[in-house]
Amino acid sequence: MELIFWIAVALIAYSYVIYPLVLLVVSGIKQAIRDTRYLWRRHERRSDEPENWPSVSIIIAAYNEEQCLQQRIDNLLQLNYPKDKLTIHIGSDGSTDSSADILTAVDASHFKAHIFEQNRGKINVLNDLVELAEDSILVMSDANTHFEADAIENLVRHFDSDDIGAVCGELHLVDSESKDNKDGIYWRYEQMLKFHESRLGALLGANGAIYAIAKPLYQALPANTIVDDFMIVMNVSKVGKKVLYEPNAVAYEEVAPSLHDEEKRRIRIGTGNYQAFTRCLWALNPLQGARFFSYLSHKVLRWFTPHLMLVALVSNVLLVKEAWYAGLLAIQIAGYLVAAWGNSRSKQGKSLPGSIAFLTFFVSMNMALLKGFYSFLFKNVQGTWQRTSR
């Protein structure tokens, strides 16, 4: 039982602490080698601005987005990318509000509105829009996202090599009222991991708000797919193409308006993560090299952290007769009680000290994952819309 307890604790510590440290060291070594080669050979390493920009289609599926859709359209029409090389495709998936009217009222030669009368789910709309797109590069995004004016250029300038299959941008979260950047410590921590995984050729999935892929690499997904952004880019990795992270391709989204909305979003993403796990068993092959290292360490162990936390708690209870383990159990229980208290205060709109806020976030995130796992096992998983403000 002691072995089980310490294995569970060690796997959690590895995923959240040891893996990032190993990643930083290996990434630093690789960058040092690249720097040395550059100094020796003097070959330019950066992607140059293309003389002829490639043709790009922006793909967005929307459902009942009347509150943000017009602002999103205005944002897309004001992008710096050459208008003769850009086509904007937005599909309304059986929206019951005024989304379809907003789309059909747009007067721009490079804007294409697609009104689907039947609500079939996001991935079905994406599959249809991609099939209709005629451009060589697809930029995928959401209706509630805002791009920086140069976001498209920063994404597509990397497609100067046939080795590049997808490029992921950087999402900043802002408060809906103050418009302040609300990127938390955990969000910045995740962005740091993506940056260094990209350097090692180990970046796998993408954030659905802003990423680009070469159109020939898009594979239509089943209708019940939940985390479409992750699966689309995982399919790019599966065929051996590189996935890059470009922090200068910036998008913005508002944070969820309430903890309830945020919890629903996390549970649904959790359900999608376990669905993706069953579809990406190929990535657990050690012959995948850095991709395997990243997928196991950053994704799989994170998805099963709530299970490991439960194993650590139960095994600790069974070891409670020993004073050392009784103390560890007391620490675990105290941590969960503090997290519950912090969650209660957060629901009341009250602020929390930084350490308690992080503990509350960590526990609530893993509780949502556990609920998502239950949903995946015992509910009929569908790809229909579960809309929140984020």
C-alpha positions as CSV (number, residue, x, y, z in Angstrom):
1,M,0.0,0.0,0.0
2,E,2.9,2.3,0.7
3,L,4.2,1.7,-2.8
4,I,0.8,2.6,-4.3
5,F,0.7,5.8,-2.3
6,W,4.1,7.0,-3.3
7,I,3.7,6.0,-6.9
8,A,0.5,8.1,-7.1
9,V,2.2,11.1,-5.4
10,A,5.3,10.7,-7.6
11,L,3.3,10.7,-10.8
12,I,1.5,13.9,-9.9
13,A,4.8,15.5,-8.9
14,Y,6.4,14.4,-12.1
15,S,3.7,15.8,-14.3
16,Y,3.4,19.2,-12.6
17,V,7.0,19.8,-11.4
18,I,9.6,17.4,-12.7
19,Y,8.5,17.2,-16.3
20,P,8.5,21.1,-16.7
21,L,12.1,21.1,-15.3
22,V,13.2,18.4,-17.6
23,L,11.5,20.1,-20.5
24,L,13.3,23.3,-19.8
25,V,16.7,21.6,-19.5
26,V,16.3,19.7,-22.8
27,S,14.9,22.7,-24.6
28,G,17.8,24.8,-23.4
29,I,20.3,22.3,-24.6
30,K,18.7,22.1,-28.0
31,Q,18.6,25.9,-28.3
32,A,22.3,26.1,-27.3
33,I,23.1,23.6,-30.1
34,R,21.1,25.7,-32.6
35,D,22.8,28.8,-31.5
36,T,26.2,27.2,-31.9
37,R,25.3,26.0,-35.4
38,Y,24.1,29.4,-36.3
39,L,27.4,31.0,-35.1
40,W,29.4,28.5,-37.0
41,R,27.4,28.4,-40.3
42,R,25.7,31.8,-40.2
43,H,22.5,30.5,-41.7
44,E,19.4,32.5,-40.9
45,R,17.1,30.6,-38.6
46,R,14.0,32.8,-38.5
47,S,11.1,32.6,-40.9
48,D,11.2,35.5,-43.4
49,E,8.1,37.4,-44.4
50,P,6.9,35.7,-47.6
51,E,7.2,37.6,-50.9
52,N,3.9,36.2,-51.9
53,W,1.5,35.5,-49.0
54,P,-0.4,32.2,-49.2
55,S,-4.1,32.0,-49.6
56,V,-5.9,31.6,-46.3
57,S,-9.4,30.7,-45.2
58,I,-10.6,31.6,-41.7
59,I,-13.0,28.9,-40.5
60,I,-15.5,29.6,-37.7
61,A,-18.6,27.6,-36.6
62,A,-21.2,29.7,-34.6
63,Y,-24.3,28.8,-32.6
64,N,-26.4,31.6,-31.0
65,E,-23.6,34.1,-31.0
66,E,-25.6,37.3,-31.5
67,Q,-24.0,39.0,-28.5
68,C,-20.5,38.9,-30.0
69,L,-20.8,38.0,-33.7
70,Q,-20.9,41.5,-35.2
71,Q,-17.8,42.5,-33.2
72,R,-16.1,39.3,-34.4
73,I,-16.9,40.1,-38.0
74,D,-15.7,43.6,-37.7
75,N,-12.4,42.3,-36.2
76,L,-11.9,39.9,-39.0
77,L,-12.6,42.5,-41.7
78,Q,-10.0,44.8,-40.2
79,L,-7.1,42.3,-40.2
80,N,-3.9,43.4,-42.0
81,Y,-3.7,40.3,-44.2
82,P,-4.1,41.0,-47.9
83,K,-7.8,40.9,-48.7
84,D,-7.2,39.2,-52.1
85,K,-5.6,36.3,-50.2
86,L,-8.1,35.9,-47.4
87,T,-11.6,34.3,-47.3
88,I,-13.7,34.3,-44.2
89,H,-16.1,31.4,-43.7
90,I,-18.5,31.6,-40.8
91,G,-21.3,29.0,-40.5
92,S,-24.4,29.3,-38.4
93,D,-25.3,25.9,-37.0
94,G,-29.1,26.2,-36.8
95,S,-28.9,29.2,-34.6
96,T,-32.2,30.3,-33.0
97,D,-31.2,33.9,-32.4
98,S,-30.3,36.6,-34.9
99,S,-26.8,35.1,-35.8
100,A,-28.0,34.1,-39.3
101,D,-29.3,37.6,-39.9
102,I,-26.1,39.2,-38.8
103,L,-24.1,36.9,-41.1
104,T,-26.2,37.5,-44.2
105,A,-26.1,41.3,-43.7
106,V,-22.3,41.4,-44.1
107,D,-21.2,43.1,-47.4
108,A,-17.6,42.1,-48.1
109,S,-16.3,40.3,-51.2
110,H,-14.1,38.0,-49.1
111,F,-16.7,37.1,-46.6
112,K,-18.8,34.0,-47.0
113,A,-21.9,33.3,-44.8
114,H,-23.1,29.7,-44.5
115,I,-26.5,29.3,-42.9
116,F,-27.2,25.7,-41.8
117,E,-30.9,25.3,-40.9
118,Q,-30.4,22.2,-38.8
119,N,-28.4,22.2,-35.6
120,R,-25.9,19.3,-36.0
121,G,-23.0,20.3,-33.7
122,K,-19.8,22.2,-34.2
123,I,-17.6,19.5,-35.8
124,N,-20.1,18.9,-38.5
125,V,-20.1,22.6,-39.4
126,L,-16.3,22.6,-39.4
127,N,-16.1,19.6,-41.6
128,D,-18.5,21.3,-44.1
129,L,-16.7,24.6,-44.1
130,V,-13.3,23.1,-44.6
131,E,-14.7,21.1,-47.6
132,L,-16.0,24.4,-49.0
133,A,-12.7,26.3,-48.4
134,E,-10.5,26.6,-51.5
135,D,-7.4,28.0,-49.9
136,S,-4.2,26.2,-49.0
137,I,-4.1,27.2,-45.3
138,L,-6.9,27.1,-42.8
139,V,-7.0,29.4,-39.8
140,M,-9.4,28.0,-37.2
141,S,-11.0,30.2,-34.5
142,D,-14.2,30.9,-32.5
143,A,-16.9,33.4,-32.7
144,N,-16.1,35.0,-29.3
145,T,-12.4,35.5,-30.1
146,H,-10.6,38.8,-31.1
147,F,-7.5,38.7,-33.2
148,E,-4.6,41.2,-33.2
149,A,-4.3,42.8,-36.6
150,D,-1.2,40.9,-37.5
151,A,-2.2,37.5,-36.1
152,I,-2.7,35.8,-39.5
153,E,0.7,36.9,-40.8
154,N,2.4,35.6,-37.7
155,L,0.7,32.2,-38.1
156,V,1.2,31.6,-41.8
157,R,4.7,32.9,-42.2
158,H,5.9,29.5,-40.8
159,F,4.4,27.6,-43.7
160,D,7.5,28.1,-45.8
161,S,8.5,24.5,-45.2
162,D,6.6,21.3,-46.1
163,D,7.6,20.0,-42.7
164,I,5.2,22.4,-40.9
165,G,1.7,21.0,-40.5
166,A,0.1,23.4,-38.0
167,V,0.9,26.6,-36.1
168,C,-0.7,27.5,-32.8
169,G,-1.1,31.1,-31.6
170,E,-1.4,32.5,-28.1
171,L,-4.6,33.2,-26.3
172,H,-4.9,35.9,-23.7
173,L,-7.9,36.0,-21.3
174,V,-9.5,39.3,-20.4
175,D,-12.2,40.3,-17.9
176,S,-15.5,41.1,-19.6
177,E,-16.0,44.3,-17.6
178,S,-12.5,45.8,-17.0
179,K,-10.9,44.3,-20.2
180,D,-7.9,43.6,-18.0
181,N,-5.7,40.7,-18.9
182,K,-6.7,37.9,-16.5
183,D,-4.1,35.3,-17.5
184,G,-3.4,33.5,-14.2
185,I,-0.2,31.7,-13.1
186,Y,-1.5,28.4,-14.4
187,W,-2.4,29.8,-17.8
188,R,1.1,31.3,-18.2
189,Y,2.7,28.1,-17.0
190,E,0.8,26.2,-19.7
191,Q,2.0,28.7,-22.4
192,M,5.6,28.3,-21.2
193,L,5.3,24.5,-21.6
194,K,3.8,24.9,-25.1
195,F,6.7,27.2,-26.1
196,H,9.4,24.7,-25.1
197,E,7.5,21.7,-26.4
198,S,7.3,23.4,-29.8
199,R,11.1,23.9,-29.7
200,L,11.5,20.1,-29.2
201,G,9.0,19.2,-31.9
202,A,6.7,17.8,-29.2
203,L,3.8,20.2,-29.3
204,L,0.6,18.2,-30.0
205,G,-2.8,19.9,-29.6
206,A,-3.9,23.5,-30.1
207,N,-6.1,26.1,-28.5
208,G,-9.3,26.4,-30.6
209,A,-9.2,30.2,-30.5
210,I,-6.3,30.6,-32.9
211,Y,-4.4,28.1,-34.9
212,A,-3.6,27.3,-38.5
213,I,-3.2,24.1,-40.4
214,A,-2.3,23.1,-44.0
215,K,-5.6,22.2,-45.6
216,P,-4.5,18.8,-47.0
217,L,-3.8,17.7,-43.5
218,Y,-7.3,18.3,-42.2
219,Q,-9.1,15.1,-41.4
220,A,-12.9,15.2,-41.0
221,L,-13.8,14.1,-37.4
222,P,-16.7,12.0,-36.1
223,A,-19.9,14.0,-35.2
224,N,-19.5,13.3,-31.5
225,T,-16.0,14.8,-31.2
226,I,-15.8,17.3,-28.3
227,V,-12.3,18.7,-28.2
228,D,-12.1,19.3,-32.0
229,D,-9.1,21.6,-31.7
230,F,-7.0,19.0,-30.0
231,M,-8.0,16.2,-32.3
232,I,-7.5,18.2,-35.5
233,V,-3.9,19.0,-34.6
234,M,-3.2,15.6,-33.2
235,N,-4.0,14.2,-36.6
236,V,-1.4,16.6,-38.0
237,S,1.2,15.2,-35.6
238,K,0.1,11.6,-36.4
239,V,1.3,12.0,-40.0
240,G,4.6,13.2,-38.8
241,K,4.3,17.0,-39.5
242,K,5.6,19.6,-37.1
243,V,3.4,21.7,-34.9
244,L,4.8,25.0,-33.9
245,Y,3.8,27.6,-31.2
246,E,3.9,31.2,-32.2
247,P,3.5,33.6,-29.2
248,N,3.3,36.6,-31.5
249,A,0.0,35.4,-33.1
250,V,-2.2,36.8,-30.4
251,A,-5.9,36.4,-29.8
252,Y,-8.2,37.5,-26.9
253,E,-11.2,36.0,-25.2
254,E,-13.3,37.0,-22.3
255,V,-13.2,34.8,-19.2
256,A,-16.3,32.9,-18.3
257,P,-18.8,35.2,-16.6
258,S,-19.3,32.9,-13.6
259,L,-17.7,30.0,-11.8
260,H,-20.7,27.8,-12.8
261,D,-20.1,28.5,-16.5
262,E,-16.4,27.9,-16.1
263,E,-17.1,24.6,-14.3
264,K,-19.4,23.4,-17.1
265,R,-16.7,24.3,-19.6
266,R,-14.1,22.3,-17.7
267,I,-16.3,19.3,-17.3
268,R,-17.1,19.2,-21.0
269,I,-13.4,19.6,-21.9
270,G,-12.6,16.8,-19.4
271,T,-15.1,14.5,-21.1
272,G,-13.5,15.4,-24.4
273,N,-10.0,14.7,-23.1
274,Y,-10.9,11.1,-22.2
275,Q,-12.6,10.7,-25.5
276,A,-9.4,11.9,-27.2
277,F,-7.3,9.5,-25.1
278,T,-9.2,6.5,-26.5
279,R,-8.6,7.9,-30.1
280,C,-4.9,8.8,-29.7
281,L,-3.4,5.6,-28.3
282,W,-0.9,5.8,-31.2
283,A,0.8,8.7,-29.3
284,L,1.7,6.3,-26.4
285,N,4.2,4.6,-28.7
286,P,7.7,5.4,-27.4
287,L,8.9,5.3,-31.0
288,Q,7.1,8.7,-31.3
289,G,10.1,10.1,-29.4
290,A,9.5,13.7,-28.2
291,R,5.8,13.5,-29.0
292,F,5.4,10.5,-26.8
293,F,7.4,12.2,-24.0
294,S,5.1,15.3,-24.2
295,Y,1.9,13.4,-24.6
296,L,2.4,11.1,-21.7
297,S,3.9,13.7,-19.3
298,H,1.8,16.8,-20.2
299,K,-1.5,15.3,-21.3
300,V,-2.2,11.8,-20.1
301,L,-0.8,12.1,-16.6
302,R,-2.7,15.4,-16.2
303,W,-5.9,13.8,-17.3
304,F,-5.5,11.1,-14.8
305,T,-4.3,13.3,-11.9
306,P,-7.7,13.3,-10.2
307,H,-7.6,9.5,-10.2
308,L,-4.1,9.6,-8.8
309,M,-5.3,12.1,-6.1
310,L,-8.1,9.7,-5.2
311,V,-5.6,6.7,-5.0
312,A,-3.3,8.8,-2.8
313,L,-6.1,9.7,-0.4
314,V,-7.6,6.2,-0.1
315,S,-4.2,4.5,0.3
316,N,-3.2,7.1,2.8
317,V,-6.4,6.3,4.8
318,L,-5.4,2.7,4.8
319,L,-1.9,3.6,6.2
320,V,-3.2,5.9,8.9
321,K,-2.1,3.7,11.8
322,E,1.4,4.9,11.2
323,A,2.1,8.4,12.7
324,W,4.0,9.6,9.5
325,Y,1.1,8.7,7.3
326,A,-1.5,10.1,9.8
327,G,0.3,13.4,9.4
328,L,0.2,13.2,5.6
329,L,-3.5,12.4,5.7
330,A,-4.1,15.4,7.9
331,I,-2.3,17.6,5.4
332,Q,-4.4,16.2,2.5
333,I,-7.7,16.7,4.3
334,A,-6.7,20.2,5.4
335,G,-5.8,21.0,1.8
336,Y,-9.2,19.8,0.5
337,L,-11.0,21.7,3.2
338,V,-9.1,24.9,2.4
339,A,-9.9,24.4,-1.3
340,A,-13.6,23.9,-0.5
341,W,-13.5,27.1,1.6
342,G,-11.8,29.0,-1.2
343,N,-14.3,27.7,-3.8
344,S,-17.2,28.9,-1.5
345,R,-15.6,32.4,-1.2
346,S,-15.0,32.6,-5.0
347,K,-18.7,31.8,-5.7
348,Q,-19.5,34.7,-3.4
349,G,-17.2,37.0,-5.5
350,K,-14.7,37.4,-2.7
351,S,-10.9,37.5,-3.4
352,L,-8.5,34.9,-2.2
353,P,-4.8,35.0,-1.2
354,G,-2.6,33.8,-4.1
355,S,-1.6,30.4,-2.6
356,I,-5.2,29.6,-1.6
357,A,-6.4,30.7,-5.0
358,F,-4.0,28.4,-6.7
359,L,-4.9,25.5,-4.4
360,T,-8.6,26.1,-5.0
361,F,-8.1,26.3,-8.8
362,F,-6.0,23.0,-8.8
363,V,-8.6,21.1,-6.8
364,S,-11.6,22.4,-8.7
365,M,-9.9,21.7,-12.0
366,N,-9.3,18.1,-11.1
367,M,-12.8,17.7,-9.7
368,A,-14.2,18.9,-13.0
369,L,-11.9,16.4,-14.8
370,L,-13.3,13.6,-12.5
371,K,-16.8,14.6,-13.4
372,G,-15.8,14.7,-17.1
373,F,-14.5,11.1,-16.7
374,Y,-17.8,10.0,-15.2
375,S,-19.7,11.7,-18.1
376,F,-17.5,10.0,-20.6
377,L,-18.1,6.6,-19.1
378,F,-21.8,6.7,-18.3
379,K,-23.3,9.3,-20.6
380,N,-23.9,9.3,-24.3
381,V,-21.2,11.7,-25.5
382,Q,-22.4,14.1,-28.2
383,G,-20.7,16.9,-30.1
384,T,-23.7,19.2,-29.8
385,W,-23.1,22.7,-28.5
386,Q,-22.8,23.4,-24.8
387,R,-22.3,27.1,-25.0
388,T,-20.7,29.4,-22.4
389,S,-19.2,32.8,-22.9
390,R,-15.9,31.2,-23.2
